Amino acid sequence: MGRAWKLSRCVAGGLLCVAGFARGDEPVRAPLPHTAATKAPVALPPLPLAPAPLLGASAPLPSPIAPSASLPAIPAIPPIGGAAPVAAAQPKAAELPKDTTRQPIDRLLDPANPAKPGGQQDAATQASYAYFPTLGFAGQSGVLPRSGSNNEYETVEDRWRTGFPAWDRYGLNHPRVFDYPYRLGRWYDPYNQNVLKGDYPIIGQHTFLTLTGTSSTLFEGRMIPTATTPFESTARPLETEFFQRPGQFVFSELATFSFDLFHGDAAFKPADWRVKVTPAINANALSVSELGVINPDVRKGTVRDRSWTTLQEWFAEYKIADLSPEYDFVSVRAGSQPFTSDFRGFIFSDVNRGVRLFGNLDGNRTQFNLAYFRQLEKDTNSQLNTFTDRDQDIIIANLYRQDFIFPGYTSSVSYHYNNDAPSTKFDKNGFLVRPDPAGTFQPHRVEAHYLGWAGDGHIDRYNISHAFYWVLGRDSRNPIAGQPTSISAQLAALELSYDRDWARFRVSGLYQSGDGNARNGHATGFDSILDQQNFGGEFSFWRRNRIPLFGVGLTNDQSNLANLRSSRIQGQSNFVNPGLWLINYGVDIDITPRLRSINNANALFFDKTSSLEVFTFQSNIDRFIGVDLSTGFEYRPRLNNNAILLGGLSVLLPGGGFRQLYNDKGGGKVTSLFSGFTEIIFTF
């Protein structure tokens, strides 16, 4: 009997529920549970109160929005067994608890108070959620709201300028000297998010502006073999030594201002279009110890001050097409633009006028470039562009493949073509730079084709960087050979390094083929187009300094090549040269995360000496150039590239071949040559 009574109660309850749903009533709510001992309602946790104002917010948080007062009544449950029904108490609207436990987007909508079209809401029903400040310096939004807001939601059209509540993680009130999260910014602050640094759009949601200002200040003292003029015009008359006081001091201040406007997403997705302009200003000074160095006119003295202002970069870029859903693309860029054709800048590295087609394939594993440059002349002392055409055409094509055979290793193949037309050019200081002031002194055309293979990356734990180039072509009349020459020369370089905690150990070697017979019609000495090499140590004496030799350079600045070329930036490629063997050992030490020590030792040898013997009218010149020792530091006080302090010291210990070229007539040997510099770089 008891079991039948319980079953009948369950069936009756189910029928009542079905009947209630059929009439469209709200679901039946169960009464509050009671304890077994006292039959009193179970105590519920207290409802949350309105949140207190946030620390550091510009205005206190308003009270959260309460649910609507027009909720339907909760029906009572009819008792079983004929007992009188208990009426459920209907709470008043003012007594309803406020919903503060969920985000606004998760709260119940109020169907009785929908949003009006066009975003126009009555003042009494406008949503009043807090507006938190945007991190960094966001500027004003360029996006107008397209829809409205009500008590349940607030539309945010500008997806970039999302505010964050104030948060002081460590309770230190956001000190400037720490890398602190949730920090507000100013327009002049480049360390945090900034609309002027491309972190927020300046127009709409996809157009960004990046402003970059850079100041680079260089102080350098060096000892360079310096030839004297005839005795009556030297700084110290009646001296018989040909190479005299080598001391020089250089000061250079370079300021650039870059304006980069682009349309895209600021990350991952390549820009749809870009316009960039970079004016540059340079002031430089050179002080030497001998006459005839800063200018052929000895009346100009021993000190030279120069300045130059130009438009270094100016180009427009447009994305032609998207090639895959993985952000593969093809774009074109036209104007004066930076371009380095390989990993270490062995053949071409410059900012100059040209057109470049570039992009990537296969999820960015393959990158390609096809570029044509019509070179502009360079200013002699600042090395910045002028607006004068040089009459030199360069074509470059290369293809990069990431994870080639080994994960983390990138391989590339390239082709370079250089067509340097005959011309006569005196630089801003009055020295002849085209043709080279050697041999025949006649204008000539250089046509050269470079075929190259290079790689950079790591194989397991070992870092590797290598390059091999073979150049073929023709020189209509090489100055040193004094006749037309056919070109066939090679360059090979290899660097291996291993990281051990805070130190990187490096060994490397470079081979530049030399000309073994300077009097025939075959030019076998390798030379580049316009190189800027990062190899053998950035503080190396041999790489940093131009070492003059009777109007040309035994080597030129920013290059390791021994090429007997008048100027790296204004002279023509010369393929009748001694060539070079360079053997390097180096170690880089991260003393602290901010301070790095860079140390290198190079042993230098000429590959062939025939061109030197013909050029200097000497015989049996030794191949050993000397030993180049260098050490320096790189200090980044803010752990980024906004402030960099560089300093270095190097010495060239002359070997037999170098002494035979630069010993004075009295039999005195050339002393060790020192160079020291400090460079301070600030970037906004």
C-alpha positions as CSV (number, residue, x, y, z in Angstrom):
1,M,0.0,0.0,0.0
2,G,2.9,2.4,0.8
3,R,4.6,1.8,-2.5
4,A,1.3,2.4,-4.4
5,W,0.8,5.7,-2.6
6,K,4.3,7.0,-3.4
7,L,3.9,6.0,-7.1
8,S,0.6,7.9,-7.3
9,R,2.2,11.0,-5.9
10,C,4.9,10.9,-8.6
11,V,2.4,10.4,-11.4
12,A,0.3,13.3,-10.2
13,G,3.3,15.6,-10.0
14,G,4.4,14.8,-13.5
15,L,0.9,15.5,-14.9
16,L,0.8,18.9,-13.1
17,C,4.1,19.8,-14.7
18,V,2.9,18.8,-18.2
19,A,-0.3,20.8,-17.7
20,G,1.7,23.9,-16.7
21,F,3.9,23.8,-19.8
22,A,0.9,23.3,-22.0
23,R,-0.7,26.5,-20.7
24,G,2.6,28.4,-21.3
25,D,3.4,29.0,-17.6
26,E,6.9,29.4,-16.2
27,P,8.5,26.1,-15.0
28,V,7.6,25.2,-11.5
29,R,10.1,26.3,-8.9
30,A,10.8,24.2,-5.9
31,P,10.4,25.8,-2.5
32,L,13.5,26.6,-0.5
33,P,14.9,23.5,1.3
34,H,14.6,23.2,5.1
35,T,16.8,21.6,7.6
36,A,15.7,18.4,9.1
37,A,16.0,19.6,12.7
38,T,14.5,23.1,12.8
39,K,12.5,23.2,9.5
40,A,14.1,26.7,9.1
41,P,15.3,27.8,5.6
42,V,18.8,27.0,4.8
43,A,21.0,30.1,5.1
44,L,22.2,31.5,1.7
45,P,25.4,33.4,1.1
46,P,25.1,37.1,1.1
47,L,24.6,38.8,-2.2
48,P,27.6,40.7,-3.6
49,L,27.6,44.4,-3.2
50,A,28.4,47.0,-5.9
51,P,32.1,47.0,-6.6
52,A,34.3,49.8,-5.1
53,P,35.9,52.3,-7.4
54,L,39.1,51.0,-9.1
55,L,42.4,52.3,-7.8
56,G,43.8,54.7,-10.3
57,A,40.8,54.9,-12.6
58,S,39.8,58.3,-13.9
59,A,36.3,58.0,-12.5
60,P,34.6,55.6,-10.0
61,L,32.7,52.6,-11.3
62,P,29.0,53.2,-11.6
63,S,26.6,50.8,-10.0
64,P,25.8,47.8,-12.0
65,I,22.6,47.5,-13.9
66,A,19.7,45.8,-12.1
67,P,17.5,43.2,-13.9
68,S,14.1,44.4,-15.1
69,A,11.3,44.7,-12.5
70,S,8.8,43.1,-14.9
71,L,9.6,39.4,-14.1
72,P,6.6,37.0,-14.1
73,A,5.3,35.7,-10.8
74,I,6.5,32.3,-9.5
75,P,3.5,30.0,-9.2
76,A,3.0,27.9,-6.1
77,I,3.2,24.1,-6.0
78,P,-0.2,22.6,-5.3
79,P,0.1,20.4,-2.2
80,I,-0.6,16.7,-2.4
81,G,-3.4,15.3,-0.4
82,G,-5.8,18.2,-0.5
83,A,-3.9,20.6,1.7
84,A,-4.5,24.3,1.2
85,P,-2.1,25.9,-1.2
86,V,0.7,28.1,0.2
87,A,0.8,31.4,-1.7
88,A,4.3,32.3,-2.9
89,A,5.4,35.8,-1.9
90,Q,5.9,38.1,-4.9
91,P,9.0,40.3,-4.3
92,K,8.9,43.9,-5.3
93,A,11.2,45.2,-8.0
94,A,13.3,47.2,-5.6
95,E,13.9,44.1,-3.5
96,L,15.3,42.0,-6.4
97,P,19.0,41.2,-6.0
98,K,21.4,42.9,-8.4
99,D,23.1,40.7,-10.8
100,T,26.8,41.4,-10.3
101,T,28.2,37.9,-10.8
102,R,28.3,37.8,-14.6
103,Q,29.8,39.9,-17.4
104,P,27.4,42.2,-19.1
105,I,27.4,40.1,-22.2
106,D,26.2,37.1,-20.1
107,R,23.3,38.8,-18.3
108,L,19.7,38.4,-19.3
109,L,18.5,40.7,-22.0
110,D,15.6,43.0,-21.2
111,P,13.1,42.4,-24.0
112,A,11.1,45.4,-22.8
113,N,13.9,47.8,-23.4
114,P,15.6,47.0,-26.7
115,A,18.3,49.1,-28.3
116,K,17.0,51.9,-30.6
117,P,18.4,52.0,-34.1
118,G,21.3,54.3,-34.9
119,G,22.7,54.1,-31.4
120,Q,20.3,56.8,-30.1
121,Q,19.2,55.9,-26.5
122,D,17.3,57.9,-24.0
123,A,19.5,59.3,-21.2
124,A,17.6,57.4,-18.6
125,T,18.2,54.1,-20.3
126,Q,21.8,54.6,-21.5
127,A,24.2,51.9,-20.3
128,S,26.7,53.3,-17.8
129,Y,29.4,50.8,-17.6
130,A,32.9,52.0,-16.7
131,Y,35.3,53.0,-19.5
132,F,38.8,51.8,-18.5
133,P,41.8,53.7,-19.8
134,T,43.7,52.1,-22.7
135,L,47.3,51.0,-22.0
136,G,50.0,53.1,-23.5
137,F,49.2,56.2,-25.6
138,A,46.3,55.3,-27.8
139,G,45.3,58.7,-29.2
140,Q,41.8,59.4,-30.4
141,S,39.8,56.7,-32.2
142,G,39.0,57.2,-35.8
143,V,36.0,54.8,-35.7
144,L,32.4,56.0,-35.3
145,P,29.9,53.7,-33.6
146,R,27.4,52.1,-35.9
147,S,25.0,50.6,-33.4
148,G,23.7,51.5,-30.0
149,S,23.8,50.2,-26.5
150,N,21.3,49.5,-23.8
151,N,21.1,48.2,-20.2
152,E,22.4,44.8,-21.4
153,Y,25.3,45.6,-23.7
154,E,27.6,48.3,-24.9
155,T,29.1,48.1,-28.4
156,V,32.8,48.8,-28.9
157,E,33.6,49.4,-32.5
158,D,37.3,50.1,-32.2
159,R,38.7,46.7,-31.5
160,W,42.2,48.1,-30.8
161,R,41.5,50.5,-28.0
162,T,40.2,48.1,-25.4
163,G,40.6,49.4,-21.9
164,F,42.0,47.5,-18.9
165,P,41.3,48.0,-15.2
166,A,44.1,49.7,-13.3
167,W,46.5,47.2,-11.8
168,D,49.6,47.8,-9.7
169,R,51.1,44.3,-9.6
170,Y,53.8,45.0,-7.0
171,G,52.3,47.9,-5.2
172,L,55.1,50.3,-6.3
173,N,53.0,52.8,-8.1
174,H,54.4,52.0,-11.6
175,P,58.1,53.2,-11.2
176,R,59.8,54.3,-14.4
177,V,62.9,52.3,-13.9
178,F,61.2,48.9,-14.0
179,D,59.6,46.9,-16.8
180,Y,56.1,47.3,-15.2
181,P,52.8,45.9,-16.6
182,Y,49.6,47.8,-17.1
183,R,51.4,51.1,-17.5
184,L,49.8,54.2,-19.1
185,G,51.9,56.0,-21.6
186,R,52.6,59.4,-23.1
187,W,53.1,60.5,-26.7
188,Y,56.8,60.8,-26.2
189,D,57.1,57.3,-24.6
190,P,58.4,54.7,-27.1
191,Y,58.8,51.9,-24.5
192,N,55.0,51.3,-24.0
193,Q,52.2,51.0,-26.6
194,N,51.9,54.1,-28.6
195,V,49.8,55.2,-31.5
196,L,52.8,56.9,-33.0
197,K,54.7,53.6,-33.0
198,G,52.1,51.6,-35.0
199,D,50.4,49.9,-32.0
200,Y,47.0,51.5,-32.6
201,P,45.5,52.6,-35.9
202,I,45.6,56.3,-36.7
203,I,42.8,56.1,-39.2
204,G,40.0,53.5,-39.0
205,Q,41.0,50.1,-37.8
206,H,43.6,49.1,-40.4
207,T,45.7,52.2,-41.2
208,F,48.8,52.7,-38.9
209,L,51.5,55.3,-38.6
210,T,55.0,54.6,-37.3
211,L,57.3,57.5,-36.5
212,T,61.0,56.7,-35.9
213,G,63.7,59.1,-35.0
214,T,67.3,57.9,-34.6
215,S,70.4,59.7,-33.5
216,S,73.8,58.1,-34.0
217,T,76.9,59.8,-32.6
218,L,80.4,58.5,-33.4
219,F,83.8,59.4,-31.9
220,E,86.7,57.6,-33.4
221,G,90.5,57.9,-33.1
222,R,92.7,55.9,-35.4
223,M,96.2,55.4,-36.8
224,I,96.3,55.1,-40.6
225,P,99.4,55.0,-42.8
226,T,99.5,58.5,-44.2
227,A,101.6,59.5,-47.2
228,T,103.1,62.9,-47.3
229,T,103.1,65.4,-50.1
230,P,106.4,66.8,-51.6
231,F,108.7,68.0,-48.9
232,E,107.9,71.7,-49.2
233,S,104.2,71.1,-48.6
234,T,104.4,68.7,-45.6
235,A,103.2,69.6,-42.1
236,R,106.9,69.2,-41.1
237,P,109.1,70.3,-44.0
238,L,112.5,68.7,-44.9
239,E,111.5,65.3,-43.6
240,T,112.5,62.4,-45.9
241,E,110.1,59.7,-44.7
242,F,107.3,59.0,-47.2
243,F,104.8,57.8,-44.5
244,Q,104.5,60.2,-41.7
245,R,102.3,60.9,-38.7
246,P,99.3,58.5,-38.9
247,G,97.0,60.0,-36.3
248,Q,93.4,60.9,-37.3
249,F,90.2,61.8,-35.4
250,V,86.7,61.4,-36.7
251,F,83.4,62.8,-35.5
252,S,80.0,62.1,-37.1
253,E,76.5,62.8,-36.1
254,L,73.6,61.2,-38.1
255,A,70.0,62.0,-37.4
256,T,67.2,60.3,-39.4
257,F,63.4,60.8,-39.1
258,S,61.2,58.1,-40.6
259,F,57.5,58.4,-41.4
260,D,55.9,55.0,-42.2
261,L,52.2,54.9,-43.1
262,F,50.7,51.5,-43.9
263,H,47.4,49.7,-44.2
264,G,47.1,46.2,-42.7
265,D,46.8,44.4,-39.3
266,A,50.2,45.4,-37.8
267,A,51.2,41.7,-37.3
268,F,51.3,38.5,-39.3
269,K,49.3,39.8,-42.3
270,P,51.6,41.7,-44.8
271,A,50.7,45.3,-45.4
272,D,48.2,46.0,-48.1
273,W,50.0,49.2,-49.0
274,R,52.8,51.3,-47.5
275,V,54.3,54.8,-47.9
276,K,57.6,55.6,-46.2
277,V,59.8,58.7,-46.2
278,T,63.1,59.1,-44.2
279,P,64.9,62.4,-44.3
280,A,68.5,62.3,-43.0
281,I,70.9,64.9,-41.7
282,N,74.6,64.3,-41.1
283,A,77.4,66.5,-39.7
284,N,81.0,65.2,-39.7
285,A,84.5,66.4,-39.0
286,L,87.9,64.9,-39.7
287,S,91.2,66.0,-38.2
288,V,94.5,64.6,-39.5
289,S,98.2,65.2,-38.9
290,E,99.4,65.7,-42.5
291,L,98.6,68.0,-45.4
292,G,97.0,66.8,-48.6
293,V,94.8,64.3,-46.8
294,I,91.5,66.1,-46.5
295,N,92.0,67.7,-49.9
296,P,94.6,67.7,-52.7
297,D,95.0,71.4,-52.1
298,V,97.4,71.6,-49.2
299,R,96.1,75.1,-48.4
300,K,92.9,73.5,-47.0
301,G,94.9,72.5,-43.9
302,T,94.4,69.4,-41.7
303,V,90.8,69.8,-40.5
304,R,87.6,69.3,-42.5
305,D,84.0,70.0,-41.5
306,R,81.1,68.9,-43.7
307,S,77.3,68.5,-43.5
308,W,74.7,66.9,-45.7
309,T,70.9,66.7,-45.8
310,T,69.0,64.4,-48.0
311,L,65.9,62.2,-48.4
312,Q,67.5,58.8,-47.8
313,E,64.4,56.6,-48.0
314,W,61.3,57.3,-50.1
315,F,59.2,54.5,-51.5
316,A,55.6,53.2,-52.0
317,E,54.6,49.5,-51.6
318,Y,51.5,47.7,-52.7
319,K,50.4,44.1,-52.2
320,I,49.5,42.6,-55.5
321,A,47.8,39.4,-54.3
322,D,47.4,37.0,-51.4
323,L,48.7,33.6,-52.5
324,S,47.3,31.4,-49.7
325,P,45.4,31.4,-46.4
326,E,48.7,31.3,-44.6
327,Y,49.6,34.9,-45.3
328,D,51.6,34.1,-48.4
329,F,51.7,37.1,-50.7
330,V,53.4,39.0,-53.5
331,S,54.1,42.8,-53.3
332,V,55.9,45.4,-55.2
333,R,58.0,48.3,-53.8
334,A,59.3,51.3,-55.8
335,G,61.5,54.1,-54.7
336,S,64.7,54.5,-52.6
337,Q,64.7,51.5,-50.3
338,P,67.1,49.4,-48.1
339,F,68.1,46.0,-49.4
340,T,70.7,43.5,-48.5
341,S,71.0,40.6,-51.0
342,D,72.5,37.9,-48.7
343,F,72.9,37.1,-45.0
344,R,76.2,38.8,-44.4
345,G,76.2,41.6,-47.0
346,F,79.0,40.2,-49.1
347,I,77.8,41.5,-52.5
348,F,75.2,44.2,-52.2
349,S,73.9,46.1,-49.1
350,D,72.6,49.6,-49.7
351,V,69.7,52.1,-49.6
352,N,69.1,53.2,-53.1
353,R,66.6,53.9,-55.9
354,G,64.9,50.8,-57.4
355,V,61.9,48.6,-58.0
356,R,61.5,45.3,-56.0
357,L,59.1,42.5,-56.4
358,F,59.0,40.3,-53.3
359,G,56.9,37.8,-51.4
360,N,56.7,34.3,-49.9
361,L,55.2,30.9,-50.5
362,D,54.4,27.7,-48.6
363,G,53.5,29.3,-45.3
364,N,56.5,31.7,-45.4
365,R,59.0,28.8,-45.8
366,T,60.0,30.2,-49.2
367,Q,60.9,33.9,-49.8
368,F,61.8,35.5,-53.1
369,N,63.1,38.8,-54.4
370,L,63.5,40.3,-57.8
371,A,65.0,43.8,-57.7
372,Y,66.3,46.4,-60.1
373,F,68.4,49.4,-58.9
374,R,69.4,52.5,-60.8
375,Q,72.1,53.8,-58.5
376,L,72.2,57.4,-57.2
377,E,75.6,59.0,-56.4
378,K,76.7,59.0,-52.7
379,D,77.9,62.0,-50.7
380,T,81.6,61.4,-50.1
381,N,81.8,62.2,-46.3
382,S,78.4,61.2,-45.0
383,Q,77.9,58.3,-47.4
384,L,74.2,59.3,-47.8
385,N,72.4,59.5,-51.1
386,T,72.4,62.5,-53.4
387,F,69.9,63.2,-56.2
388,T,72.4,62.7,-59.0
389,D,72.2,59.7,-61.2
390,R,75.4,57.5,-61.3
391,D,74.6,55.6,-64.6
392,Q,74.9,52.2,-62.9
393,D,72.3,49.4,-63.3
394,I,72.0,46.5,-60.9
395,I,69.7,43.5,-61.1
396,I,69.3,41.0,-58.2
397,A,67.2,37.8,-57.9
398,N,67.3,35.5,-54.9
399,L,65.3,32.7,-53.4
400,Y,65.4,31.6,-49.7
401,R,64.2,28.3,-48.3
402,Q,63.7,27.9,-44.6
403,D,64.2,24.5,-42.8
404,F,66.2,23.3,-45.8
405,I,67.2,19.7,-45.0
406,F,67.7,20.6,-41.4
407,P,65.1,22.4,-39.1
408,G,66.4,25.9,-38.4
409,Y,68.7,26.1,-41.4
410,T,67.9,28.5,-44.3
411,S,69.5,28.2,-47.7
412,S,69.5,30.7,-50.5
413,V,70.6,30.9,-54.2
414,S,71.1,34.3,-55.9
415,Y,72.0,36.1,-59.1
416,H,73.5,39.6,-59.3
417,Y,74.2,41.6,-62.4
418,N,76.2,44.8,-62.3
419,N,76.5,47.2,-65.3
420,D,78.7,50.2,-64.3
421,A,79.1,52.5,-67.3
422,P,82.2,54.5,-68.1
423,S,82.4,57.8,-66.2
424,T,84.7,60.4,-64.7
425,K,84.0,61.4,-61.1
426,F,85.9,63.6,-58.5
427,D,84.5,63.3,-55.0
428,K,83.4,66.2,-52.8
429,N,87.0,66.5,-51.5
430,G,88.6,66.8,-54.9
431,F,90.0,63.3,-55.2
432,L,89.5,61.2,-58.4
433,V,87.3,58.1,-57.7
434,R,86.2,57.1,-61.2
435,P,88.2,55.7,-63.0
436,D,90.5,54.4,-60.3
437,P,93.6,56.6,-60.0
438,A,95.9,53.7,-61.0
439,G,97.5,52.6,-64.2
440,T,95.8,53.9,-67.4
441,F,93.3,56.4,-65.8
442,Q,90.8,55.8,-68.6
443,P,87.0,55.5,-68.2
444,H,85.9,51.9,-68.6
445,R,82.7,49.8,-68.3
446,V,82.4,46.9,-65.9
447,E,79.8,44.1,-66.5
448,A,79.7,41.3,-64.0
449,H,77.4,38.4,-63.3
450,Y,77.5,36.8,-59.8
451,L,76.2,33.3,-59.1
452,G,75.8,32.5,-55.4
453,W,74.8,30.0,-52.8
454,A,74.6,30.9,-49.1
455,G,73.1,29.6,-45.9
456,D,72.5,30.6,-42.3
457,G,71.0,29.0,-39.3
458,H,71.7,26.1,-37.0
459,I,72.1,22.3,-37.4
460,D,71.4,20.8,-34.0
461,R,73.3,22.9,-31.5
462,Y,75.9,24.2,-33.9
463,N,75.3,27.6,-35.7
464,I,76.5,27.8,-39.3
465,S,76.8,30.6,-41.8
466,H,78.4,30.2,-45.2
467,A,78.5,31.7,-48.7
468,F,80.1,30.9,-52.1
469,Y,80.1,33.3,-55.1
470,W,81.5,33.0,-58.5
471,V,81.7,36.1,-60.7
472,L,82.0,36.2,-64.5
473,G,82.1,39.1,-66.8
474,R,84.2,41.7,-68.6
475,D,86.1,44.9,-67.9
476,S,86.5,47.1,-71.0
477,R,89.9,48.4,-69.7
478,N,91.1,47.5,-66.2
479,P,93.3,50.4,-64.9
480,I,96.0,48.2,-63.4
481,A,96.1,45.6,-66.2
482,G,96.0,48.4,-68.8
483,Q,93.9,46.4,-71.2
484,P,90.4,44.7,-71.5
485,T,90.0,41.8,-69.2
486,S,87.7,38.8,-68.8
487,I,86.5,38.3,-65.2
488,S,86.4,34.9,-63.4
489,A,86.8,35.0,-59.6
490,Q,85.5,33.4,-56.4
491,L,84.6,34.2,-52.8
492,A,84.0,31.6,-50.1
493,A,83.2,32.2,-46.4
494,L,82.3,29.9,-43.5
495,E,81.5,30.6,-39.9
496,L,80.8,27.9,-37.2
497,S,79.8,28.8,-33.7
498,Y,78.6,27.0,-30.5
499,D,76.6,28.5,-27.7
500,R,77.6,27.5,-24.1
501,D,75.4,29.2,-21.5
502,W,76.3,32.9,-21.7
503,A,79.1,32.5,-24.3
504,R,79.3,31.9,-28.0
505,F,82.5,30.5,-29.4
506,R,83.2,31.2,-33.1
507,V,85.7,30.1,-35.8
508,S,85.5,31.4,-39.3
509,G,87.4,31.8,-42.6
510,L,87.1,33.9,-45.7
511,Y,88.7,33.3,-49.1
512,Q,88.8,36.0,-51.7
513,S,90.6,34.9,-54.9
514,G,93.5,37.1,-56.1
515,D,95.0,37.8,-59.5
516,G,98.2,35.8,-60.1
517,N,99.2,37.7,-63.2
518,A,98.2,41.4,-63.4
519,R,99.6,41.9,-66.9
520,N,97.4,39.4,-68.8
521,G,93.8,39.7,-70.0
522,H,92.4,37.5,-67.2
523,A,91.1,39.2,-64.0
524,T,90.8,36.6,-61.3
525,G,90.6,38.9,-58.2
526,F,87.2,38.9,-56.6
527,D,85.3,42.2,-55.8
528,S,81.8,43.0,-54.8
529,I,79.2,45.5,-56.1
530,L,78.6,47.5,-52.9
531,D,79.2,45.4,-49.8
532,Q,78.8,46.1,-46.1
533,Q,80.1,42.9,-44.5
534,N,79.2,41.5,-41.1
535,F,82.0,39.0,-40.9
536,G,85.2,38.5,-39.0
537,G,84.3,40.8,-36.1
538,E,82.4,44.1,-36.2
539,F,85.3,45.9,-34.3
540,S,88.1,44.6,-36.5
541,F,90.7,47.2,-37.6
542,W,90.9,45.7,-41.1
543,R,87.1,45.9,-41.6
544,R,86.3,49.2,-40.0
545,N,89.0,51.4,-41.7
546,R,90.0,52.4,-45.2
547,I,93.8,51.8,-45.5
548,P,95.0,54.0,-48.4
549,L,97.7,53.0,-50.9
550,F,98.7,55.6,-53.5
551,G,95.2,56.9,-54.4
552,V,93.3,53.6,-53.9
553,G,92.4,51.6,-50.8
554,L,94.3,48.4,-49.9
555,T,91.0,47.7,-48.2
556,N,87.9,49.9,-47.7
557,D,85.7,50.7,-44.7
558,Q,83.0,48.1,-43.8
559,S,84.6,45.5,-46.0
560,N,87.2,42.8,-45.6
561,L,88.1,42.6,-49.3
562,A,91.6,43.6,-50.4
563,N,90.5,45.1,-53.8
564,L,92.7,48.2,-54.6
565,R,89.5,50.1,-55.2
566,S,89.3,53.9,-55.0
567,S,86.2,54.0,-52.9
568,R,83.6,51.4,-51.7
569,I,80.7,53.8,-52.3
570,Q,81.9,55.8,-55.4
571,G,84.5,53.6,-57.1
572,Q,84.1,50.8,-59.6
573,S,84.6,47.1,-59.0
574,N,88.2,46.1,-59.5
575,F,89.0,42.5,-60.3
576,V,92.8,42.8,-60.6
577,N,93.6,42.7,-56.9
578,P,95.6,40.7,-54.4
579,G,92.7,38.8,-52.8
580,L,92.6,37.7,-49.2
581,W,92.8,34.8,-46.7
582,L,91.2,35.6,-43.3
583,I,91.2,33.1,-40.4
584,N,89.1,34.2,-37.4
585,Y,88.6,33.1,-33.8
586,G,86.1,34.9,-31.6
587,V,84.1,34.7,-28.5
588,D,81.0,36.7,-27.5
589,I,80.2,36.9,-23.7
590,D,76.9,38.0,-22.3
591,I,78.2,39.5,-19.0
592,T,74.7,40.6,-18.1
593,P,71.5,40.7,-20.1
594,R,72.3,44.3,-20.8
595,L,76.1,44.1,-21.5
596,R,77.8,42.0,-24.1
597,S,81.6,41.6,-24.7
598,I,82.7,40.9,-28.3
599,N,86.3,39.7,-29.0
600,N,88.0,38.6,-32.2
601,A,91.4,37.7,-33.5
602,N,92.1,37.5,-37.2
603,A,95.1,36.3,-39.1
604,L,95.4,38.0,-42.6
605,F,97.2,36.9,-45.8
606,F,97.2,38.1,-49.4
607,D,96.1,35.4,-51.8
608,K,98.3,36.6,-54.6
609,T,100.8,39.6,-54.7
610,S,101.2,40.1,-58.5
611,S,98.8,43.1,-58.6
612,L,100.6,44.8,-55.7
613,E,104.0,44.3,-57.2
614,V,102.9,45.8,-60.5
615,F,101.1,48.7,-58.9
616,T,103.8,49.7,-56.4
617,F,106.8,48.7,-58.6
618,Q,108.1,46.3,-55.9
619,S,109.0,42.7,-56.1
620,N,108.7,39.7,-53.8
621,I,106.1,41.2,-51.5
622,D,105.3,38.8,-48.7
623,R,101.8,37.3,-48.4
624,F,101.5,37.8,-44.6
625,I,99.5,41.0,-43.8
626,G,99.4,40.7,-40.0
627,V,97.3,39.9,-37.0
628,D,94.2,41.9,-36.2
629,L,93.0,41.9,-32.5
630,S,89.8,43.6,-31.4
631,T,87.6,43.8,-28.4
632,G,84.5,45.8,-27.6
633,F,81.2,46.0,-25.8
634,E,77.6,46.5,-26.6
635,Y,75.5,48.0,-23.7
636,R,71.7,48.2,-23.9
637,P,70.4,49.8,-20.7
638,R,66.7,49.3,-21.4
639,L,67.1,45.8,-22.8
640,N,65.9,47.0,-26.2
641,N,67.3,48.9,-29.2
642,N,66.0,52.3,-28.1
643,A,69.4,53.1,-26.4
644,I,72.6,51.4,-27.5
645,L,76.2,52.2,-26.4
646,L,79.0,50.7,-28.4
647,G,82.7,50.9,-27.8
648,G,85.7,49.1,-29.2
649,L,89.5,49.0,-29.4
650,S,91.5,47.2,-32.2
651,V,95.1,46.9,-33.2
652,L,96.7,45.7,-36.4
653,L,100.1,44.0,-35.8
654,P,101.8,44.4,-39.2
655,G,103.3,41.4,-40.9
656,G,106.0,41.2,-43.6
657,G,103.7,42.1,-46.6
658,F,102.2,45.1,-44.8
659,R,105.6,46.4,-43.7
660,Q,107.0,46.1,-47.2
661,L,104.2,48.3,-48.5
662,Y,104.3,51.0,-45.8
663,N,107.8,51.1,-44.4
664,D,109.4,54.5,-44.8
665,K,112.5,55.2,-46.9
666,G,114.8,55.5,-44.0
667,G,114.4,51.8,-43.1
668,G,112.1,52.4,-40.1
669,K,109.4,49.8,-39.7
670,V,105.7,50.7,-39.6
671,T,104.4,50.5,-36.0
672,S,101.4,48.8,-34.7
673,L,98.2,50.6,-35.8
674,F,95.5,51.3,-33.2
675,S,91.9,52.3,-33.5
676,G,89.3,53.1,-30.8
677,F,85.7,54.3,-31.1
678,T,82.6,55.1,-29.1
679,E,79.1,55.2,-30.7
680,I,75.9,56.3,-29.0
681,I,72.6,55.4,-30.7
682,F,69.2,56.7,-29.5
683,T,66.0,55.6,-31.2
684,F,62.5,56.9,-30.6
